[in-house]
């Protein structure tokens, strides 16, 4: 279908069909991985040819699925509708059953109290003795493993790929495409490992939760799962904090940043050798070499990373350098570690007369310490390789811009993976395809994807447009519920940040309310007093980082960015997963 600007087609070129056997899908957590519509090349190359293949292998090997149950090309673990990424809710419920949990417990952890959740409909084959046996072995491994050396080896290869990156400008177009495809085995492997770390990371919290319930101390769960350190998704925030302190301690750097983040970035490029700005510029270069793969919407190569758009970083540093010293993540981590050790001591004392339960508790703690950080490391490994694909694709795109085929380097990512070969043969012949697809892709950003898709996909023209969605603000005394994400209670004024372009509005101590959270957002957590996120689940990015930063957090707070308003006084209860409105937003004159 040919569309004109402002029109919405009823489907997108990357869309899948709904599974007949597993027909329910959700944006829960999926909106944290790919919040925006996925680019055609990002989806068909990185996901379909790389990540999803590893996803399928991992679930089969761990015991979630039998080989014949998952399609080899489009495994039913996920879905793509209207250009938006979905998780297959039916499959995730099946996973819960085969892992020995219940659909009710799973839904509560992932979906909170969302009103549109379809009921679970049991089917023949949901129970599988073969899967149960393999999953049981996987659970035993998760409780007894002392190391996961494979992901450390993966990390070394990922960093080596970054360190050994050639000058992309010297490669031919064909060599750039070959380089992009060369990372597909690593993406397959990275998500295979991510399956294992993710599934294993759910075991210890479940065991600890059962033990705490037996002694009436469920309140200690988040304390016991916090403050591990060495969490890769939190590491960039720690490094950015240190850079922010460098700015705050230097009158010269402070004066430069006072002129604005863009001016600051420009000054670093022309700084006099030996000046504070020159020294800081080298530190920033080292940061970008290590963490440049991170950024907003980092799983899609169409979105910029910190390396591809370094100007994104000074804006974050501007927020952090204004934070008080006691907001230091290093101090917070020490505090969390001490509280975790104290909580563990309380549980050990309560279990002293029950050696078997005490042994299970100690094993579960070791498992949590191993696999909760491991899950974040496998994600980082994947994102590192994705950035290598991104940087090669952007170089190919820059050449297309110079040739006048399109306006922006990322526009080349409107191609599908199989079209790359055609582009090498006749790049001008695909210029119109890219232009048309770019119009359609941009139109997808104007619509709101349904939280749940069940059995059939409504025509995209019927999806609500973002600029026409009207919501009513919460009133004093109203309650917004979600999923507990970070220990503690905090009262503060709301600041709604819908995208990182508005990050400069966040003031120290405000309650950050956001639609999602990924690595690009988490430096803001150190500025905030608490965090509330529209989407997410028990092990989502926001939760993991808030645990490391000692922040009350509520995720899966459906409608938070629409129903909470700037200036509202709210109380965030991270243990209960509740946000209470204490005062309405001040009236504007």
C-alpha positions as CSV (number, residue, x, y, z in Angstrom):
1,X,0.0,0.0,0.0
2,X,1.3,3.4,-0.9
3,X,0.8,6.0,1.8
4,X,1.1,9.8,1.9
5,X,2.4,11.8,4.8
6,X,-0.1,11.6,7.7
7,X,-1.7,8.4,6.5
8,X,-1.4,5.1,8.4
9,X,-1.2,1.8,6.4
10,X,-3.0,-1.2,8.0
11,X,0.2,-3.2,8.3
12,X,4.0,-2.8,8.1
13,X,6.5,-4.6,6.0
14,X,8.0,-6.5,8.9
15,X,4.8,-7.6,10.5
16,X,4.2,-11.3,11.5
17,X,1.0,-13.4,11.7
18,X,-0.6,-14.2,15.1
19,X,0.1,-17.7,16.3
20,X,-2.9,-20.0,16.3
21,X,-1.8,-22.1,19.3
22,X,-0.2,-19.2,21.3
23,X,-2.4,-16.2,20.3
24,X,-1.9,-13.7,23.1
25,X,0.8,-11.0,23.0
26,X,1.9,-8.2,25.2
27,X,4.0,-5.0,25.1
28,X,4.9,-5.6,28.8
29,X,8.7,-5.6,29.0
30,X,8.8,-5.7,25.2
31,X,8.3,-1.9,25.4
32,X,11.5,-1.8,27.4
33,X,13.5,-3.6,24.8
34,X,12.1,-1.9,21.7
35,X,10.1,1.1,22.8
36,X,9.8,2.6,19.3
37,X,8.8,0.8,16.1
38,X,11.6,-1.5,15.0
39,X,13.5,-0.5,11.9
40,X,13.2,-3.0,9.0
41,X,16.9,-3.7,8.9
42,X,17.2,-3.8,12.7
43,X,14.4,-6.3,12.9
44,X,15.1,-8.6,10.0
45,X,18.9,-8.6,10.4
46,X,19.7,-8.3,14.1
47,X,16.6,-10.0,15.5
48,X,15.3,-12.5,12.9
49,X,18.7,-13.6,11.7
50,X,20.5,-13.3,15.0
51,X,18.9,-12.8,18.4
52,X,15.7,-14.8,17.8
53,X,17.6,-17.9,16.7
54,X,19.5,-17.9,20.0
55,X,16.3,-17.2,21.9
56,X,14.8,-20.3,20.3
57,X,17.8,-22.6,21.0
58,X,18.1,-21.5,24.6
59,X,14.5,-22.1,25.4
60,X,14.6,-25.6,23.9
61,X,17.8,-26.5,25.6
62,X,16.7,-25.3,29.0
63,X,13.4,-27.2,28.8
64,X,10.8,-24.5,28.1
65,X,9.9,-25.9,24.6
66,X,10.2,-28.9,22.4
67,X,12.0,-28.4,19.1
68,X,8.8,-28.9,17.0
69,X,6.9,-26.3,19.1
70,X,8.9,-23.3,17.9
71,X,9.2,-22.2,14.3
72,X,12.8,-22.0,13.1
73,X,12.4,-18.6,11.3
74,X,9.8,-16.8,13.4
75,X,9.7,-18.6,16.8
76,X,6.6,-18.0,18.7
77,X,8.4,-16.4,21.6
78,X,7.7,-12.9,20.3
79,X,5.7,-11.1,17.7
80,X,6.0,-8.0,15.4
81,X,2.8,-6.1,14.8
82,X,2.5,-2.6,13.3
83,X,6.3,-2.4,13.5
84,X,6.1,-2.8,17.3
85,X,7.8,-5.6,19.2
86,X,5.7,-7.9,21.4
87,X,6.4,-10.7,23.7
88,X,4.2,-13.8,23.3
89,X,2.2,-13.8,26.5
90,X,0.7,-17.2,25.8
91,X,4.2,-18.7,25.4
92,X,5.5,-16.9,28.6
93,X,2.6,-18.5,30.5
94,X,3.5,-21.8,29.1
95,X,7.1,-21.2,30.2
96,X,5.8,-20.5,33.8
97,X,3.9,-23.7,33.9
98,X,6.8,-25.8,32.6
99,X,9.2,-24.1,35.1
100,X,7.0,-25.1,38.0
101,X,5.3,-21.8,38.6
102,X,1.7,-20.7,38.0
103,X,0.1,-18.5,35.4
104,X,-1.4,-16.3,38.3
105,X,2.1,-15.7,39.8
106,X,3.6,-15.0,36.4
107,X,0.9,-12.6,35.4
108,X,1.2,-10.7,38.7
109,X,4.9,-10.3,38.2
110,X,4.8,-9.2,34.5
111,X,1.5,-7.5,34.1
112,X,0.5,-6.1,37.5
113,X,-3.1,-5.2,37.5
114,X,-3.6,-4.3,33.9
115,X,-7.2,-4.5,33.0
116,X,-6.8,-5.9,29.5
117,X,-5.1,-9.2,30.4
118,X,-6.8,-12.2,28.7
119,X,-7.7,-15.3,30.7
120,X,-5.4,-18.3,30.5
121,X,-7.0,-21.1,28.5
122,X,-5.4,-24.5,29.2
123,X,-4.5,-26.6,26.1
124,X,-3.5,-30.1,25.6
125,X,0.3,-30.2,25.6
126,X,0.8,-27.4,28.1
127,X,2.2,-30.0,30.4
128,X,5.3,-31.8,29.1
129,X,7.2,-34.5,31.0
130,X,10.2,-34.1,28.7
131,X,10.3,-30.3,29.3
132,X,9.7,-30.7,33.0
133,X,12.6,-33.1,33.3
134,X,15.0,-30.7,31.5
135,X,13.7,-27.7,33.3
136,X,14.2,-29.4,36.6
137,X,17.8,-30.1,35.7
138,X,18.2,-26.4,34.8
139,X,16.8,-25.4,38.1
140,X,19.2,-27.7,39.9
141,X,22.1,-26.2,37.9
142,X,20.9,-22.6,38.8
143,X,20.9,-23.5,42.5
144,X,24.3,-25.2,42.5
145,X,26.4,-23.5,39.8
146,X,29.4,-21.6,41.2
147,X,30.3,-19.8,38.0
148,X,29.1,-19.0,34.5
149,X,32.5,-18.6,32.7
150,X,30.9,-18.8,29.2
151,X,29.5,-15.3,29.5
152,X,32.8,-13.9,30.7
153,X,34.4,-15.4,27.5
154,X,31.6,-13.8,25.5
155,X,32.3,-10.4,27.1
156,X,36.0,-10.7,26.2
157,X,35.1,-11.4,22.5
158,X,32.6,-8.6,22.5
159,X,35.2,-6.1,23.8
160,X,37.8,-7.6,21.4
161,X,35.4,-6.9,18.5
162,X,35.2,-3.3,19.6
163,X,38.9,-3.0,20.1
164,X,39.8,-4.5,16.7
165,X,37.3,-2.6,14.7
166,X,38.9,-1.5,11.5
167,X,38.6,1.9,10.0
168,X,35.2,1.5,8.5
169,X,35.8,4.2,6.0
170,X,38.4,2.1,4.3
171,X,36.0,-0.9,3.7
172,X,34.0,-1.4,0.5
173,X,30.2,-1.4,0.6
174,X,30.3,-5.2,0.2
175,X,32.8,-5.5,3.1
176,X,30.5,-3.4,5.3
177,X,27.6,-5.6,4.6
178,X,29.7,-8.7,5.2
179,X,30.9,-7.2,8.5
180,X,27.3,-6.6,9.6
181,X,26.4,-10.2,8.9
182,X,29.6,-11.5,10.5
183,X,28.2,-10.8,13.9
184,X,25.0,-12.9,13.5
185,X,26.6,-16.0,15.2
186,X,27.6,-13.8,18.1
187,X,24.1,-12.4,18.4
188,X,22.6,-15.9,18.3
189,X,25.0,-17.0,21.0
190,X,24.5,-13.9,23.1
191,X,20.8,-14.4,23.4
192,X,21.2,-18.1,23.9
193,X,23.3,-17.2,27.0
194,X,20.7,-14.6,27.9
195,X,18.0,-17.3,28.0
196,X,20.0,-19.3,30.5
197,X,20.9,-16.3,32.7
198,X,17.3,-15.0,32.6
199,X,15.7,-18.4,33.4
200,X,18.3,-19.1,36.1
201,X,17.8,-15.6,37.6
202,X,14.2,-16.4,38.4
203,X,15.0,-19.5,40.5
204,X,16.7,-17.9,43.5
205,X,14.1,-15.1,44.1
206,X,11.4,-17.7,44.1
207,X,13.2,-19.9,46.6
208,X,14.1,-17.0,48.8
209,X,10.5,-15.8,48.7
210,X,9.1,-19.1,49.8
211,X,11.6,-19.2,52.7
212,X,10.8,-15.7,53.8
213,X,7.0,-16.5,53.7
214,X,7.7,-19.5,56.0
215,X,9.1,-17.2,58.7
216,X,6.8,-14.3,58.0
217,X,9.5,-11.9,56.7
218,X,8.4,-11.3,53.1
219,X,9.4,-7.7,53.7
220,X,13.1,-8.7,53.4
221,X,13.0,-9.9,49.8
222,X,14.1,-6.8,48.0
223,X,16.8,-6.1,50.6
224,X,18.2,-9.6,49.9
225,X,18.2,-9.1,46.1
226,X,19.9,-5.7,46.1
227,X,23.4,-4.3,46.2
228,X,25.3,-7.1,44.5
229,X,27.7,-4.9,42.5
230,X,29.3,-5.8,39.2
231,X,25.9,-5.2,37.4
232,X,26.8,-4.3,33.8
233,X,23.6,-2.3,33.2
234,X,24.4,-0.1,36.2
235,X,28.1,0.3,35.4
236,X,27.6,3.2,32.9
237,X,25.8,5.1,35.5
238,X,28.6,4.7,38.0
239,X,31.1,5.9,35.4
240,X,29.0,8.8,34.4
241,X,28.7,9.8,38.0
242,X,32.5,9.9,38.3
243,X,32.7,12.1,35.2
244,X,30.0,14.4,36.6
245,X,32.0,14.8,39.8
246,X,35.0,15.8,37.6
247,X,33.0,18.6,36.1
248,X,31.6,19.7,39.5
249,X,35.1,19.8,41.0
250,X,36.6,21.9,38.1
251,X,35.6,25.6,37.9
252,X,36.7,25.6,34.2
253,X,34.6,22.6,33.3
254,X,31.7,23.9,35.3
255,X,31.8,27.3,33.5
256,X,31.9,25.4,30.1
257,X,28.9,23.2,31.1
258,X,27.0,26.3,32.3
259,X,27.0,27.4,28.6
260,X,25.0,24.3,27.7
261,X,25.7,20.7,26.9
262,X,26.2,21.4,23.1
263,X,28.7,24.1,23.8
264,X,30.5,21.9,26.2
265,X,30.9,19.1,23.7
266,X,32.1,21.5,21.0
267,X,34.7,23.0,23.4
268,X,36.2,19.6,24.2
269,X,37.0,19.1,20.5
270,X,39.1,22.3,20.3
271,X,40.5,22.4,23.9
272,X,44.1,23.4,24.5
273,X,46.4,20.5,25.3
274,X,46.8,20.0,29.0
275,X,43.7,22.1,29.9
276,X,41.0,20.6,32.1
277,X,38.8,20.4,29.0
278,X,41.5,18.4,27.1
279,X,42.1,16.0,30.0
280,X,38.4,15.5,30.4
281,X,38.0,14.9,26.7
282,X,40.4,12.0,26.9
283,X,38.4,10.6,29.9
284,X,35.2,10.9,27.9
285,X,36.8,9.1,25.0
286,X,37.7,6.2,27.2
287,X,34.2,6.2,28.6
288,X,32.8,6.1,25.0
289,X,35.1,3.3,24.0
290,X,33.9,1.2,26.9
291,X,30.3,2.1,27.1
292,X,29.6,3.7,23.7
293,X,27.4,0.7,22.7
294,X,24.7,1.9,25.2
295,X,22.1,4.5,24.4
296,X,18.3,5.0,24.0
297,X,16.5,2.1,22.3
298,X,19.9,0.4,22.1
299,X,18.6,-2.9,20.7
300,X,17.6,-1.3,17.4
301,X,20.5,-0.3,15.1
302,X,18.4,2.6,13.8
303,X,18.6,4.4,17.1
304,X,21.8,6.3,18.1
305,X,24.2,4.9,20.6
306,X,26.4,7.0,22.7
307,X,29.3,6.3,20.3
308,X,27.4,7.2,17.2
309,X,26.1,10.4,18.8
310,X,28.5,11.4,21.5
311,X,26.6,14.6,22.1
312,X,24.0,12.6,24.0
313,X,26.4,12.1,26.9
314,X,27.1,15.7,28.0
315,X,23.4,16.3,28.5
316,X,23.4,13.4,31.0
317,X,26.5,14.8,32.7
318,X,24.9,18.2,33.1
319,X,22.2,16.5,35.2
320,X,24.6,14.5,37.3
321,X,27.0,17.3,38.1
322,X,24.2,19.1,39.8
323,X,23.4,16.2,42.2
324,X,24.5,16.4,45.8
325,X,27.5,14.2,46.9
326,X,25.2,12.0,49.0
327,X,23.6,10.8,45.8
328,X,26.8,8.9,44.9
329,X,26.1,5.4,43.6
330,X,29.2,4.2,45.3
331,X,27.8,5.3,48.7
332,X,24.4,3.8,47.8
333,X,26.0,0.5,46.9
334,X,27.9,0.3,50.2
335,X,24.6,1.1,52.1
336,X,22.7,-1.6,50.2
337,X,25.4,-4.2,50.7
338,X,25.3,-3.6,54.5
339,X,21.5,-3.8,54.5
340,X,21.6,-7.0,52.5
341,X,24.1,-8.6,54.9
342,X,22.0,-7.5,57.9
343,X,18.9,-8.9,56.3
344,X,20.6,-12.2,55.5
345,X,21.8,-12.3,59.2
346,X,18.2,-12.0,60.4
347,X,17.1,-14.9,58.1
348,X,20.0,-17.1,59.2
349,X,19.1,-16.5,62.8
350,X,15.4,-17.4,62.2
351,X,16.4,-20.6,60.3
352,X,19.0,-21.7,62.9
353,X,16.9,-24.6,64.0
354,X,16.1,-25.8,60.5
355,X,19.4,-26.8,58.8
356,X,17.7,-27.9,55.6
357,X,15.9,-24.6,55.1
358,X,19.1,-22.7,56.0
359,X,21.1,-24.7,53.4
360,X,18.5,-23.8,50.7
361,X,18.6,-20.2,51.7
362,X,22.4,-20.1,51.4
363,X,22.3,-21.8,48.1
364,X,19.6,-19.4,46.8
365,X,21.7,-16.4,47.9
366,X,24.7,-17.7,46.0
367,X,22.6,-18.3,43.0
368,X,21.1,-14.8,43.1
369,X,24.6,-13.3,43.4
370,X,25.7,-15.2,40.3
371,X,22.8,-15.0,38.0
372,X,21.1,-11.7,38.6
373,X,24.3,-9.8,37.5
374,X,24.9,-12.5,34.8
375,X,21.6,-11.6,33.2
376,X,22.6,-8.0,32.8
377,X,26.0,-9.1,31.4
378,X,24.4,-11.2,28.7
379,X,22.3,-8.2,27.7
380,X,25.5,-6.0,27.5
381,X,27.3,-8.6,25.4
382,X,24.4,-8.6,22.9
383,X,24.2,-4.8,22.8
384,X,28.0,-4.6,22.2
385,X,27.7,-6.7,19.1
386,X,24.6,-4.8,18.0
387,X,26.6,-1.6,18.1
388,X,29.2,-3.1,15.8
389,X,26.4,-3.8,13.3
390,X,25.1,-0.3,13.8
391,X,28.4,1.4,13.2
392,X,29.0,-0.5,9.9
393,X,25.4,0.2,8.8
394,X,25.8,3.9,9.5
395,X,29.0,4.0,7.4
396,X,27.1,2.5,4.6
397,X,24.3,5.0,5.1
398,X,26.7,8.0,5.1
399,X,27.8,6.9,1.6
400,X,24.2,6.8,0.6
401,X,23.7,10.4,1.9
402,X,26.7,11.6,-0.1
403,X,25.3,10.0,-3.2
404,X,22.0,11.8,-2.7
405,X,19.9,8.7,-2.2
406,X,18.4,9.7,1.2
407,X,18.8,12.4,3.8
408,X,20.2,10.6,6.9
409,X,22.7,7.8,7.3
410,X,20.2,5.7,9.4
411,X,17.7,5.9,6.5
412,X,19.6,2.9,4.9
413,X,18.0,0.8,7.7
414,X,14.7,1.0,6.0
415,X,16.0,-1.9,3.9
416,X,15.2,-5.5,4.8
417,X,18.1,-7.9,5.3
418,X,17.6,-9.7,2.0
419,X,17.6,-6.4,0.2
420,X,21.1,-5.6,1.2
421,X,22.5,-7.7,-1.7
422,X,20.2,-5.8,-4.1
423,X,21.4,-2.5,-2.6
424,X,25.0,-3.5,-3.3
425,X,24.2,-4.2,-6.9
426,X,21.9,-1.3,-7.6
427,X,21.7,1.2,-4.7
428,X,19.9,3.9,-6.7
429,X,17.2,1.4,-7.7
430,X,16.2,1.1,-4.0
431,X,16.1,4.8,-3.3
432,X,12.3,5.0,-3.8
433,X,11.7,1.9,-1.7
434,X,13.7,3.5,1.2
435,X,11.8,6.8,0.8
436,X,8.3,5.1,0.8
437,X,9.2,2.9,3.7
438,X,10.6,5.8,5.7
439,X,7.3,7.6,5.4
440,X,5.5,4.5,6.6
441,X,8.0,4.0,9.4
442,X,7.6,7.5,10.7
443,X,3.8,7.2,10.7
444,X,4.1,4.3,13.1
445,X,5.5,6.6,15.7
446,X,2.2,8.5,15.7
447,X,0.1,5.5,16.9
448,X,-0.2,3.9,20.3
449,X,0.3,0.1,20.1
450,X,-2.2,-1.9,22.1
451,X,-0.8,-3.3,25.4
452,X,-2.4,-6.7,24.5
453,X,-3.0,-8.2,21.1
454,X,-5.2,-11.3,21.2
455,X,-5.9,-13.6,18.3
456,X,-5.9,-10.9,15.6
457,X,-4.2,-7.6,14.9
458,X,-6.6,-4.6,14.6
459,X,-5.9,-2.6,11.4
460,X,-3.3,0.0,12.2
461,X,-5.6,2.8,11.1
462,X,-7.8,1.9,14.1
463,X,-5.0,2.2,16.7
464,X,-5.3,5.3,18.7
465,X,-3.1,8.2,17.6
466,X,-0.8,9.5,20.3
467,X,-1.8,13.2,19.8
468,X,-5.5,12.3,20.3
469,X,-5.3,10.2,23.4
470,X,-7.1,12.0,26.2
471,X,-6.5,11.0,29.8
472,X,-7.7,12.3,33.1
473,X,-5.1,13.2,35.8
474,X,-5.2,11.4,39.1
475,X,-6.8,13.3,41.9
476,X,-5.6,13.8,45.5
477,X,-5.9,10.4,47.3
478,X,-5.9,8.4,44.1
479,X,-3.8,5.3,43.9
480,X,-1.8,3.9,41.0
481,X,-0.7,0.3,41.3
482,X,2.0,-1.6,39.6
483,X,4.8,-4.1,40.4
484,X,7.2,-3.6,43.3
485,X,10.6,-2.6,41.9
486,X,12.8,-1.0,44.6
487,X,12.8,-1.1,48.4
488,X,11.6,1.8,50.4
489,X,9.1,4.7,50.4
490,X,9.7,8.2,49.1
491,X,7.6,11.4,48.9
492,X,8.4,13.9,46.2
493,X,7.2,16.0,43.3
494,X,6.5,14.4,40.0
495,X,8.5,15.0,36.9
496,X,7.2,13.3,33.8
497,X,10.0,12.7,31.2
498,X,8.6,11.0,28.1
499,X,11.9,11.0,26.1
500,X,15.5,11.8,26.8
501,X,15.2,15.1,24.9
502,X,13.4,16.4,28.0
503,X,15.9,15.2,30.6
504,X,17.1,18.7,31.5
505,X,13.8,19.3,33.2
506,X,14.5,16.7,35.9
507,X,15.6,18.3,39.2
508,X,17.4,16.5,42.0
509,X,15.0,14.7,44.3
510,X,12.0,14.7,41.9
511,X,10.1,11.5,41.2
512,X,11.0,10.4,37.7
513,X,8.0,9.1,35.8
514,X,8.9,7.6,32.5
515,X,7.3,5.4,29.8
516,X,10.2,2.9,29.9
517,X,13.8,2.4,31.1
518,X,17.0,1.3,29.4
519,X,20.6,2.0,29.9
520,X,20.3,5.5,28.5
521,X,17.8,6.4,31.2
522,X,19.5,5.0,34.2
523,X,21.9,7.9,34.8
524,X,18.8,9.9,35.6
525,X,18.0,7.5,38.4
526,X,20.8,9.0,40.4
527,X,19.2,12.4,40.1
528,X,15.7,11.2,41.0
529,X,14.3,10.4,44.5
530,X,12.2,7.6,43.2
531,X,11.2,6.0,39.8
532,X,7.9,5.1,38.3
533,X,7.7,3.4,34.9
534,X,4.8,2.6,32.7
535,X,6.1,-0.8,31.7
536,X,8.5,-3.4,33.2
537,X,8.5,-6.5,35.4
538,X,10.3,-8.1,38.4
539,X,13.6,-8.4,36.5
540,X,13.3,-5.5,34.2
541,X,16.1,-3.0,33.6
542,X,14.6,-0.3,35.9
543,X,14.2,-2.8,38.7
544,X,17.7,-4.1,38.5
545,X,19.3,-0.7,38.5
546,X,17.0,0.7,41.2
547,X,18.1,-2.2,43.4
548,X,21.7,-1.2,42.8
549,X,21.0,2.5,43.5
550,X,18.7,2.1,46.5
551,X,15.7,3.8,44.9
552,X,12.1,3.1,45.6
553,X,10.6,2.0,42.2
554,X,7.3,0.9,40.8
555,X,7.1,-0.6,37.3
556,X,4.2,-1.8,35.2
557,X,2.4,1.3,36.5
558,X,0.1,1.5,33.5
559,X,-0.7,5.0,32.4
560,X,1.7,6.7,34.8
561,X,3.1,9.1,32.3
562,X,-0.4,10.1,31.3
563,X,-2.2,10.3,34.6
564,X,0.5,11.7,36.8
565,X,1.4,15.4,36.2
566,X,4.4,17.5,36.8
567,X,4.4,19.0,40.3
568,X,2.1,16.5,41.9
569,X,3.2,15.5,45.3
570,X,3.2,11.7,45.5
571,X,4.4,8.9,47.8
572,X,6.1,6.0,46.0
573,X,6.0,2.7,47.9
574,X,8.5,0.5,46.2
575,X,7.7,-2.5,48.4
576,X,4.0,-2.5,47.8
577,X,4.2,-1.3,44.1
578,X,1.9,1.7,44.8
579,X,2.0,5.4,44.0
580,X,-0.4,7.6,46.1
581,X,-1.2,11.2,45.0
582,X,-0.8,13.4,48.1
583,X,-1.4,16.7,46.4
584,X,-2.6,17.6,42.9
585,X,-0.4,19.4,40.4
586,X,-0.2,23.2,41.0
587,X,-2.5,25.2,38.8
588,X,-0.8,27.2,36.1
589,X,-1.7,30.9,36.0
